[in-house]
Amino acid sequence: MKDCPIKGNKEKDEPTVNVARDEDERDSAFMVSPLENHSGEWILDSACSYHMCPNKHLLSRLEEFDGVVLMGNDDVCEIKWIGTIHLKMHNGVVKTLTEVRYVPDLKKNLFSLGVL
């Protein structure tokens, strides 16, 4: 009983689920993660306008970019740079994402399904 995630030891970290929904609940995105920042993870986002990343070191072919992006919670975040990211897939294939926005205030990488 002490190892039961519901009734057991409350001192253990409980998993969290982050859910993003639009107002009419047609589109949803789900991700299970601990509360810490794991900015190496990529979230597939159907409502995201661009690929966005808070990790400048992942970007190559950097160009200065002066702009903002409106987040789902109505926060405005600055876009500082735009560049290219090369992602190595589990099968060894390298995918190239172009025009990725560097947004330092993000907590996660966002992969725009609409851009694809």
N, C-alpha and C positions, 0 to 999 in steps of 0.2 A: 504494500500500500504506500510506503514512503517514496517509491519510485514512480508512482502514478503521476502523469503530467497534470492531471486535473485536481486530484485530491491530495497528492503526496507532498513532497518537500517543496515548500514555497520559496526556499532560498535559491533553488536552481533557476537558471535563466529560462524563461518561457519563450517559445518561438513567437514571432510577430508576423502579421500579414499586413502588407501595405496595399490598399485598394484605391484605385482612382476610377471615378465614374463621372460621366457627364450628367447634366441635370435630369434628362429624361431616361437615364439608365439604359440606353441602347448599347453604348460602348463601355467596356470596362477593361482595365489592365490590372493584373494581380502579380504580386511578387512576395515571396516569403524570404525574410532576411532578419539577421540580428539587428539590434539598434545601432551598432557601430557603423561608421562610414566605410563601405566597401566599394570604393569608386572604380575598382577594376571590373566590376560587373556591368553588363549592358542590359538595359530594360527595353523591351520592344514596346513602342508606344505608338498607337494608331492615331493619336491626337497631336503628336509632336510635329511641328512644321519643318524642323531641320534635325540632322544628327547633331547632338551637343555633348560636350565633354568638359569636365572640370580639371582634367589632367593635361597640362600643356606639354609635358614631356612625351605624350603619346603622338603628338601632332608633328608632321613634317610639312615642308613647303609652306611655312607660315607667312601670312600676309596680315598686316594690321587691319583691323575691322572696327569701325565705330558704329555700334548699334545697341539695341536692347531687345529683349524677348520678354513677353508677358507670360508668366507661369500660370498654371491651373488655379492657384490660390490667389491670383491677382497681384502677386509680387512682380516687380520689374527687375530683371537682372541684366547687367551689362554684358555685351559680347565684346571681347577684347581682340581676338584673333580669329582667323579662319584658316583651315589647313586640311591636310590629308592624313588619314589613319589607315594603317595596314593591319588587318586582323587575321591571325592564323586560326583556322577552324580546326575542330577535333580530328578531321581526316587529313590535315596537313595543307589543305588548299588555303591560299592567302587571298582574302577579299580586301578590296580597296574602297574606302569610304572617302568621297571628295566633298569639299565645301562643308566640313565639320566645323561647327562654331565652338570656340573655346569660351566657356561661361564659368568663371572661377567660383561663383556662388552656388553652383549645383552640388548636390551630394552624390549623384549617380550619373553614369553615362546614359544618354538617351539615344536609342536607335529608332529613327523615324520610319515607320512602315509606309507612310504616304510618299516619301521621297523615292522609295524603291520602285 
